[in-house]
Amino acid sequence: MTSRTPAADETLGYEQARDELIDVVRRLEAGGTSLEESLALWERGEELAKVCRRWLEGARARLDAALAEEAAHDGDEEGDER
């Protein structure tokens, strides 16, 4: 297993982090690893889950902002019609 720095995790895209997380989960579910390796895999999985969560939270914030902007724009148009 390769060790990565937190800075390297910051550059991971969502799909990369998700795919690596899937691989980590498969390896853990397959078993056959030492306790030390299992703990390292679990820790890596937690790091990857955080990366994915940050990406998803960012996407949610962008969607919320776009929807709020659209709602404000629609509200302005309704006010113009009166």
C-alpha positions, 0 to 999 in steps of 0.5 A: 500500500502506498502512503499519501500525504494529506496534500496529495489527497487534496488533489484527488478528484471525486472519481479517483477517491471513490474508485480507490475507496471501492478498492480499499473496501474490496480488499478489506472485505476479501480478508487475508490481510494482517491486522496492521495492513487492515488498520492501514487500509481502514485509515486510508478508507477514512481519508478517502471518504473525507475527500469524497465528502468534501467534493459532494459538499462542494457540489451541494453548495454550488447547486444550492447557490445556483437554485437560490440565484434562480429563485431570486431571479424569478422573484425579481421577474414577478415583482416587475410584472406587478 
